[in-house]
Amino acid sequence: MHSRRTVLTTAAGAVAACAAGAGPAVAAPVTGRRPAPDAAARDRLRRLIARMTPQEKVGQLFVMRVYGESATDPAPADVAANQKEIGVANAAELIAKYHVGGIIYFGWAHNTREPHQIAELSNGIQKAAAAQRVPVPVLISTDQEHGIVARVGAPATLFPGAMALGAGGSRDDARTAGRIAGQELAAMGIRQDYAPDADVNVNPANPVIGVRSFGADPQAVARMVGGQVRGYQDGGVAACAKHFPGHGDTDTDSHVGLPYIHHTAEEWERLDAPPFKAAIAAGIDSIMTAHIVVPAFDASEDPATLSRPILTGLLRERLGYDGVVVTDSLGMEGVRKKYGDARVPVLALKAGVDQLLNPPDLSVAHGAVLTALRDGELSEHDLDAKLLRILLLKERRGLFDDPYTSRGEVDRVVGTRGHLAAADRIADRTTTLLRNDAGVLPLSRRRERRVLVVGVDPAAPSGTGGPPTTVLARALDELGFTATAQSTGMSPTSAQIDAAVAALGERDAVVVATYNVTAGSSQRKLVEALLATGKPVVQLAVRNPYDIAQLAGVKAALASYSWTDVELRAAARVIAGRRDPVGRLPVAIMRADVPDKALYQIGHGLSY
């Protein structure tokens, strides 16, 4: 790890000097609010743009993945993956060859092993950028929504996800979670977070958003989005509201298909627009596009990412947004379906996009944009305007002053005792008690001391303890129960169900974790078999809260909105009676037999 003093006196000074045309700049803290760039800063950035070649300008528009935990010396398997997909060996070569303006971190790309390594990778990337002919700091980003989408795991602090925060209903909690998360990301050199999700999840069948949304009430979602934007940006990172113009009412996953949103213009204004308006009012740095078709705004049926009527007409002109617009991943099927990979980046830029995220083939995408620029399909004037927006964002985030971090900064900020305690306090306000017939809950350490925990064990979100049944059992043990975990999976077999019932025979009560139960799910058979024993059964929905609609015989039902450790521990405290359940449903749960009637309305939630 480079020392902070070393990087400030070498590459950081070079970056600042080239941007300003002057001597080394004084380092600024990586976190906290920063003033908007003034006229002098804008002039410096315009001069920087004027020094760039067309290839360098085009490269600055791209945000690219890269494999490996080191910028210069990744593992051999990561070198091979980079050479196969990008034609380079590592991040430093990626920057030298393509002059990319951004790099996105993923766990599966082996970028986010642990905080010190992440900081070292970030510093290596910035050092490589500072060594270029026209040195421009890289905007390093990731998807750290918390809840079920988190690329950086423990020992960093992990907070409840959006729908859990929506159940808590506290804008202050949303802002606090964003601020702490932003501080920790910035300490690791990550200065843009693709969060918060600003979609309004009005469709329970939504396969891609669900608990990533704060809820189904547009005004409530808007309040939470505004709080999170301020929190993240107070913490030192660029927030990014997604997915414009709103991905909440679809039953198709844009990773694998092209969803249609059939809202009228009036319905969009009422249902989808409020959170994005709140984000803009909060001063959001960036907004991400959606690979969805909205015929009410674009009769061509182009996905919003490629739609000028949506991105320029609606977002820029009607909502007055002049910050950075970034695409969702260009590797997703929703945007690749209608046009080839060479046309997509060009059409996105023409539509109003500034940053092109994660194209499947960077060589093809970069070449296509460069050709369009040379042929006049894209104007250099428009390209320079996009670059200025991107560089102004980097200026606001302090990257031209000091793009580096240090081991000491990581130790001072990431996963501190105070941050972890804040996450637990916030989680305690999110668990929702949906049903409690005959006072099954809270469980008593006298009557129901021996507890069996069964159910689903989906892969734990990044860096959490998992599996969920084990985390729940451990938490109940620590609260004075004797708990045993027995995984039965997403689709329990008859043998697994029989084994669970047999195990319950020796115990006093059972907690069953469910995950998106459908009418044909064998999870229903598991719950029915457990109920037939006559022992107390507590059902905990660990993803979408709609499971209870399929489980009519359950007397005690809760929703945690995720299976991350912080939320499961909070649910255990409610089950044990150590905390009163105070979460309220941020979405309606419709009846399974009469889908147009609500079983539980928005705002439902019981207490002890």
C-alpha positions in Angstrom: 0.0 0.0 0.0 1.4 3.4 -1.0 1.5 5.8 1.9 -0.8 8.8 1.7 2.2 11.1 1.8 3.8 9.3 -1.2 0.8 9.4 -3.4 0.1 13.0 -2.6 3.6 14.1 -3.6 3.7 12.1 -6.9 0.8 11.1 -9.0 -1.9 13.1 -7.3 0.0 16.3 -7.8 0.5 15.4 -11.4 -3.3 15.0 -11.9 -4.2 18.2 -10.2 -1.4 20.1 -12.0 -2.5 19.0 -15.4 -6.1 19.9 -14.7 -5.2 23.3 -13.4 -2.2 24.2 -15.4 -0.5 25.0 -12.1 1.6 23.4 -9.3 0.5 20.6 -7.0 -2.9 21.1 -5.3 -3.5 20.8 -1.6 -5.1 17.5 -0.8 -8.8 17.6 0.2 -10.6 15.1 2.5 -12.3 12.3 0.6 -15.6 12.7 2.4 -18.1 15.4 3.1 -19.8 18.1 1.1 -17.9 20.0 -1.4 -18.7 23.3 -3.1 -20.0 23.2 -6.7 -17.2 23.8 -9.2 -16.8 27.5 -9.9 -16.2 29.3 -13.2 -12.4 28.9 -12.8 -12.7 25.2 -12.3 -14.9 24.9 -15.4 -12.4 26.8 -17.5 -9.6 24.5 -16.2 -11.6 21.4 -17.2 -12.4 22.8 -20.6 -8.7 23.4 -21.2 -8.1 19.8 -20.1 -10.7 18.5 -22.6 -9.1 20.7 -25.4 -5.8 18.8 -24.8 -7.4 15.4 -25.5 -7.3 13.4 -28.7 -10.5 12.0 -30.1 -9.5 8.6 -28.8 -8.9 9.9 -25.3 -12.2 11.8 -25.4 -14.2 8.7 -26.4 -12.4 6.6 -23.8 -13.5 9.0 -21.0 -17.1 8.1 -21.8 -16.7 4.5 -20.9 -17.1 2.8 -17.5 -15.6 -0.7 -17.8 -15.2 -3.9 -15.8 -11.8 -5.4 -15.3 -10.8 -8.6 -13.6 -8.4 -8.9 -10.6 -7.7 -7.6 -7.2 -4.6 -5.6 -8.3 -4.3 -2.9 -11.0 -1.0 -4.3 -12.2 -0.5 -7.8 -10.9 -3.8 -9.8 -10.9 -3.9 -13.5 -10.6 -3.2 -15.5 -13.8 -6.8 -16.5 -14.2 -7.8 -12.8 -14.1 -5.2 -11.9 -16.6 -6.6 -14.6 -18.9 -10.1 -13.3 -18.5 -9.0 -9.7 -19.2 -7.2 -10.7 -22.3 -10.1 -12.8 -23.6 -12.8 -10.1 -22.9 -10.9 -6.8 -23.2 -7.6 -7.5 -24.9 -5.5 -6.3 -22.0 -3.9 -7.9 -19.0 -4.9 -5.7 -16.2 -6.5 -2.4 -15.1 -3.4 -0.3 -15.9 -3.3 -1.6 -19.4 -7.0 -1.0 -19.8 -6.4 2.7 -18.9 -3.4 3.0 -21.2 -5.1 1.4 -24.2 -8.6 2.8 -24.0 -8.3 5.9 -21.6 -11.5 4.8 -19.8 -13.0 7.4 -17.5 -14.5 4.9 -15.1 -14.1 1.4 -13.8 -16.8 -0.6 -12.1 -16.0 -3.1 -9.3 -17.7 -6.5 -9.0 -17.3 -9.3 -6.6 -17.3 -11.9 -9.4 -14.5 -10.0 -11.1 -12.4 -10.4 -7.9 -12.2 -6.7 -7.3 -13.7 -6.6 -3.8 -11.9 -9.2 -1.6 -11.5 -7.0 1.5 -11.2 -3.3 2.3 -7.5 -2.9 2.3 -7.2 -4.7 -1.0 -9.9 -2.6 -2.5 -8.1 0.6 -1.5 -4.9 -0.7 -2.9 -6.6 -1.6 -6.2 -8.2 1.9 -6.3 -4.8 3.6 -5.7 -3.2 1.5 -8.4 -5.9 2.5 -10.9 -5.5 6.2 -10.0 -1.7 5.9 -10.4 -2.1 4.4 -13.8 -4.5 7.2 -14.8 -2.0 9.8 -13.5 0.7 8.4 -15.7 -1.2 9.0 -19.0 -0.4 11.7 -21.5 -3.4 13.7 -20.3 -3.9 12.5 -16.7 -7.5 12.3 -15.6 -8.6 10.6 -12.4 -10.8 7.5 -12.8 -14.3 7.5 -11.4 -14.4 4.2 -9.6 -18.0 2.9 -9.1 -19.9 -0.1 -7.8 -23.4 -1.3 -7.0 -23.7 -1.0 -3.3 -27.4 -0.7 -2.7 -27.2 -2.8 0.5 -29.8 -5.5 1.2 -29.6 -8.1 -1.6 -27.3 -6.1 -3.8 -23.9 -5.4 -2.3 -20.5 -5.8 -4.0 -18.4 -4.9 -0.9 -19.0 -7.2 2.0 -17.9 -7.5 5.6 -15.9 -6.2 7.4 -17.4 -3.2 5.7 -20.7 -2.1 7.2 -23.8 -3.6 5.6 -27.2 -1.9 6.0 -30.7 -3.0 5.5 -31.8 -2.7 1.8 -34.2 -0.2 0.3 -37.5 -2.0 1.1 -36.5 -2.7 4.7 -35.7 1.0 5.0 -39.0 1.8 3.5 -40.6 -0.4 6.2 -38.8 1.6 8.8 -40.2 4.8 7.2 -37.4 7.0 8.5 -35.9 9.4 6.1 -33.2 10.1 8.7 -32.3 6.4 8.9 -32.1 6.3 5.1 -29.8 9.4 5.1 -27.7 8.0 7.9 -27.3 4.6 6.1 -26.3 6.5 2.9 -23.8 8.8 4.7 -22.0 5.9 6.5 -22.0 3.8 3.4 -20.7 6.7 1.3 -17.9 7.3 3.8 -16.8 3.7 3.8 -16.8 3.5 0.0 -14.8 6.7 -0.4 -12.3 5.4 2.1 -11.8 2.4 -0.3 -11.4 4.7 -3.3 -14.9 4.2 -4.7 -16.4 7.5 -5.5 -19.6 6.6 -7.3 -22.3 4.3 -6.0 -25.1 3.1 -8.3 -27.7 3.7 -5.6 -30.4 4.5 -4.5 -33.0 2.5 -6.5 -35.7 5.1 -7.3 -38.1 2.6 -8.9 -41.6 2.4 -7.4 -42.4 -1.3 -7.0 -46.1 -1.3 -7.8 -46.0 -4.8 -9.4 -45.5 -7.7 -7.0 -44.5 -9.9 -9.9 -41.5 -7.6 -10.7 -38.6 -10.1 -11.1 -35.7 -7.7 -11.0 -36.6 -4.8 -8.6 -38.7 -6.1 -5.7 -37.0 -5.4 -2.4 -34.4 -3.2 -4.1 -37.2 -0.5 -4.2 -38.3 1.5 -1.1 -41.9 0.6 -1.8 -45.0 1.1 -3.8 -46.1 4.6 -2.5 -44.5 7.1 -4.9 -44.4 9.9 -2.3 -42.9 7.7 0.4 -40.3 6.4 -2.0 -39.5 10.0 -3.0 -38.8 10.9 0.6 -36.5 8.0 1.1 -34.7 8.5 -2.2 -34.1 12.2 -1.3 -32.7 11.2 2.1 -30.4 8.6 0.6 -29.1 10.9 -2.1 -28.1 13.5 0.5 -26.6 10.8 2.7 -24.4 9.2 0.0 -23.2 12.6 -1.2 -22.6 13.9 2.3 -20.5 10.8 2.7 -18.3 11.7 -0.2 -19.6 9.6 -3.1 -21.7 10.4 -6.2 -25.1 8.9 -5.8 -26.9 7.5 -8.8 -30.7 7.2 -9.0 -31.9 4.3 -11.1 -33.6 3.2 -13.4 -35.0 6.1 -15.3 -37.8 6.6 -16.2 -38.9 3.9 -13.8 -38.5 0.1 -13.7 -41.1 -0.7 -11.0 -44.1 -2.0 -13.0 -42.7 -4.8 -15.1 -42.8 -8.6 -15.0 -39.8 -9.0 -17.3 -36.1 -8.9 -16.2 -34.1 -6.5 -18.5 -31.0 -8.6 -17.9 -32.6 -11.3 -20.2 -35.4 -9.5 -22.1 -36.8 -6.1 -23.1 -39.6 -5.0 -20.6 -42.5 -2.8 -21.6 -43.9 -0.2 -19.2 -47.5 0.6 -20.3 -48.1 3.6 -18.0 -49.7 6.6 -19.6 -47.9 10.0 -19.3 -50.3 10.9 -16.5 -49.6 7.6 -14.7 -45.9 8.1 -15.1 -46.1 11.6 -13.6 -48.1 10.2 -10.6 -46.3 6.9 -10.1 -42.8 7.0 -11.4 -41.6 10.6 -11.6 -41.7 11.6 -7.9 -38.6 9.8 -6.7 -36.5 11.1 -9.7 -37.8 14.6 -9.0 -36.8 14.2 -5.4 -33.3 12.9 -6.4 -32.8 15.9 -8.7 -34.0 18.3 -6.0 -31.5 16.7 -3.6 -28.7 17.5 -6.1 -28.0 14.1 -7.3 -24.7 13.6 -9.3 -25.9 10.9 -11.7 -28.9 9.1 -13.0 -28.9 5.6 -14.5 -31.1 4.7 -17.5 -33.4 1.7 -17.8 -33.5 -0.8 -20.7 -37.3 -0.6 -20.9 -39.7 0.5 -23.5 -42.2 3.2 -22.6 -44.5 3.7 -25.6 -46.2 6.7 -24.0 -43.0 8.7 -24.4 -41.4 7.1 -27.5 -43.5 5.5 -30.2 -40.4 4.0 -31.8 -40.3 1.5 -28.9 -36.6 2.0 -28.5 -35.5 1.2 -24.9 -35.2 4.3 -22.7 -31.4 4.0 -22.8 -31.5 4.7 -26.5 -34.5 7.1 -26.5 -33.9 10.8 -27.1 -37.5 11.7 -26.3 -37.0 10.0 -22.9 -33.5 11.0 -21.9 -33.3 14.5 -23.5 -37.0 15.4 -23.8 -38.2 14.0 -20.5 -35.2 13.9 -18.2 -33.1 16.9 -19.5 -35.8 19.3 -20.7 -38.9 18.5 -18.7 -37.3 17.6 -15.4 -34.4 20.0 -15.9 -31.7 17.6 -15.0 -28.2 18.6 -16.1 -26.0 16.1 -14.3 -24.4 12.9 -15.5 -26.6 10.3 -17.2 -25.1 6.7 -17.2 -26.5 3.7 -19.0 -27.4 0.5 -17.2 -25.0 -2.2 -18.2 -24.7 -2.4 -22.0 -24.2 -6.2 -21.7 -27.8 -6.7 -20.7 -30.1 -8.3 -23.2 -32.7 -5.6 -22.8 -30.5 -3.0 -24.6 -28.8 -5.4 -27.0 -32.0 -6.9 -28.4 -33.0 -4.4 -31.0 -29.6 -3.1 -32.2 -26.1 -4.6 -32.5 -23.4 -3.9 -30.0 -21.7 -1.4 -32.3 -24.9 0.8 -32.7 -26.0 0.7 -29.0 -23.3 3.1 -27.6 -23.7 5.5 -30.5 -27.5 5.6 -30.1 -27.2 6.0 -26.3 -24.9 9.0 -26.7 -27.3 10.6 -29.3 -30.2 10.0 -26.9 -28.5 12.0 -24.1 -26.3 9.6 -22.3 -22.9 10.7 -20.9 -21.4 7.5 -19.6 -21.5 4.1 -21.3 -21.4 1.3 -18.7 -19.8 -2.1 -19.2 -20.2 -2.8 -22.9 -19.8 -6.5 -23.7 -17.0 -5.7 -26.2 -15.1 -2.5 -25.4 -13.1 -2.6 -28.6 -16.3 -2.7 -30.7 -18.0 0.0 -28.7 -15.1 2.3 -28.5 -14.4 1.9 -32.2 -18.0 2.6 -33.1 -18.2 5.8 -31.1 -14.9 7.0 -32.6 -16.1 6.3 -36.1 -19.4 8.1 -35.4 -17.4 11.1 -34.2 -15.1 11.1 -37.2 -18.1 10.7 -39.6 -20.0 13.5 -38.0 -22.9 11.4 -36.6 -21.7 12.6 -33.2 -20.5 16.2 -32.9 -17.4 17.1 -31.1 -19.2 19.9 -29.5 -21.8 17.5 -28.0 -19.0 15.1 -27.0 -17.2 17.9 -25.2 -20.4 18.8 -23.3 -20.7 15.2 -22.1 -17.1 15.2 -21.0 -17.5 18.4 -19.1 -20.4 17.0 -17.1 -18.3 13.9 -16.3 -15.2 15.9 -15.3 -17.4 18.3 -13.2 -18.7 15.3 -11.3 -15.1 14.2 -10.6 -14.2 17.7 -9.5 -17.2 17.8 -7.1 -16.0 14.4 -5.6 -12.5 15.8 -5.0 -10.8 13.5 -7.5 -8.7 16.3 -9.1 -7.5 17.3 -5.6 -6.7 13.9 -4.3 -7.9 10.6 -5.9 -6.1 8.4 -3.4 -6.8 6.7 -0.1 -4.7 4.9 2.4 -4.6 2.0 4.8 -5.1 4.4 7.7 -8.2 5.8 6.1 -9.7 2.4 5.7 -8.9 1.5 9.3 -10.4 4.8 10.6 -13.6 4.5 8.6 -14.6 1.1 7.3 -16.6 -1.3 9.5 -16.1 0.7 12.8 -17.9 -0.3 15.9 -20.0 2.9 15.7 -21.0 2.2 12.1 -22.0 -1.4 12.8 -24.0 -0.3 15.8 -25.8 2.2 13.6 -26.7 -0.6 11.1 -28.2 -2.7 13.9 -30.2 0.2 15.3 -31.6 1.0 11.9 -32.4 -2.7 11.2 -34.3 -2.8 14.5 -36.8 -0.4 13.0 -37.5 -2.4 9.9 -38.8 -5.9 10.7 -42.5 -6.1 10.0 -44.9 -8.3 11.9 -47.7 -9.2 9.5 -49.7 -11.7 11.5 -49.7 -12.8 15.1 -52.8 -14.9 15.8 -53.2 -16.2 19.3 -50.1 -14.4 20.4 -47.6 -16.9 19.0 -44.9 -14.2 19.1 -42.7 -13.4 20.8 -41.4 -16.8 21.6 -40.7 -17.5 25.2 -37.4 -18.9 26.5 -39.4 -20.9 29.0 -42.1 -22.4 26.8 -40.2 -22.5 23.4 -36.6 -22.7 24.4 -35.7 -25.4 21.9 -36.1 -23.9 18.4 -35.7 -25.4 15.0 -34.8 -23.1 12.1 -35.6 -24.5 8.7 -36.1 -23.1 5.2 -34.3 -21.5 2.3 -30.6 -20.9 2.2 -30.0 -18.7 -0.8 -26.4 -17.6 -1.5 -25.6 -14.9 1.1 -25.1 -11.4 -0.4 -21.5 -10.4 -0.6 -19.4 -10.8 2.5 -22.3 -11.7 4.9 -22.1 -14.7 7.2 -24.8 -17.0 5.8 -26.4 -19.3 5.2 -29.6 -17.6 6.5 -30.8 -20.5 8.6 -27.5 -20.7 10.4 -27.4 -16.9 11.0 -30.9 -17.0 12.4 -30.1 -20.0 14.7 -26.9 -18.4 15.9 -28.7 -15.2 16.7 -31.4 -17.0 18.6 -28.8 -18.9 20.5 -27.2 -15.6 21.6 -30.6 -14.5 22.8 -31.0 -17.4 25.2 -32.6 -20.1 23.0 -31.2 -23.4 22.0 -31.6 -23.2 18.2 -30.7 -25.7 15.5 -30.5 -25.0 11.8 -31.7 -27.4 9.1 -31.6 -26.2 5.5 -34.5 -27.3 3.3 -33.7 -25.2 0.3 -35.8 -23.3 -2.3 -37.7 -26.4 -3.4 -37.8 -28.8 -0.5 -38.2 -32.5 -1.4 -40.6 -34.9 0.4 -37.6 -36.3 2.2 -36.4 -32.9 3.3 -39.9 -32.0 4.5 -40.1 -35.3 6.4 -36.7 -34.7 8.0 -37.8 -31.2 9.1 -41.0 -32.6 10.7 -39.0 -35.3 12.5 -36.5 -32.8 13.8 -39.3 -30.5 15.1 -40.7 -33.4 17.2 -37.8 -32.9 19.7 -38.2 -29.1 19.8 -40.7 -26.6 21.0 -41.1 -24.3 18.0 -40.0 -23.7 14.5 -38.9 -20.7 12.5 -39.3 -21.3 8.8 -37.5 -18.9 6.3 -39.4 -18.6 3.0 -38.3 -17.0 -0.3 -40.8 -15.8 -2.9 -43.4 -18.5 -2.4 -45.7 -19.2 -5.3 -48.8 -21.3 -5.7 -46.8 -24.2 -7.0 -43.9 -23.9 -4.6 -43.0 -26.9 -2.4 -42.2 -24.4 0.3 -46.0 -24.4 0.9 -45.9 -28.1 1.5 -43.1 -27.6 4.0 -45.0 -25.0 5.9 -48.2 -27.1 5.9 -46.4 -30.1 7.2 -44.9 -28.1 10.0 -48.2 -26.6 10.9 -49.8 -30.1 11.1 -47.5 -30.9 14.0 -49.3 -28.5 16.2 -46.1 -26.8 17.3 -45.7 -23.0 17.1 -44.7 -22.0 13.6 -43.1 -18.6 12.8 -42.8 -17.8 9.1 -40.2 -15.3 8.1 -40.2 -13.9 4.5 -36.5 -13.2 3.7 -37.0 -11.6 0.3 -40.3 -10.2 -1.0 -42.9 -9.8 1.7 -45.7 -11.4 -0.3 -45.2 -15.0 0.8 -47.9 -14.8 3.5 -50.6 -14.6 0.8 -49.8 -18.2 -0.2 -49.6 -19.5 3.4 -53.1 -19.1 4.8 -52.7 -21.4 7.8 -49.7 -19.5 9.3 -50.5 -17.7 12.5 -47.2 -15.8 13.0 -45.6 -14.1 10.0 -42.8 -11.6 9.6 -41.0 -9.9 6.8 -37.2 -9.0 6.9 -37.0 -8.0 3.2 -33.5 -9.6 2.9 -31.4 -12.4 4.2 -28.3 -10.4 5.1 -27.0 -10.8 8.6 -28.0 -7.4 9.8 -31.6 -8.0 8.9 -31.8 -11.6 10.1 -30.3 -10.6 13.5 -32.9 -7.9 13.8 -35.7 -10.4 13.0 -34.3 -12.7 15.6 -34.5 -10.0 18.2 -38.2 -9.4 17.3 -38.9 -13.2 17.4 -37.3 -13.3 20.9 -39.2 -10.3 22.1 -36.0 -8.3 22.7 -37.3 -5.6 20.3 -40.9 -4.6 19.5 -41.7 -4.9 15.8 -42.2 -1.4 14.4 -41.8 -1.9 10.6 -44.8 -1.1 8.4 -45.4 -2.6 5.0 -44.2 -0.3 2.2 -46.1 -2.3 -0.3 -49.5 -3.9 -0.4 -49.9 -7.7 -0.2 -52.7 -8.9 -2.4 -54.8 -11.9 -1.8 -53.8 -15.1 -3.7 -57.4 -16.1 -4.4 -58.6 -12.6 -5.3 -55.5 -10.8 -6.7 -57.3 -7.4 -7.0 -58.0 -7.3 -3.3 -55.5 -6.5 -0.6 -54.7 -8.9 2.2 -52.7 -6.2 3.9 -52.5 -2.6 2.8 -49.5 -0.3 2.7 -48.8 0.7 6.3 -49.9 -2.6 7.9 -47.8 -3.8 10.7 -48.4 -5.2 14.2 -46.6 -4.6 17.4 -46.4 -6.5 20.7 
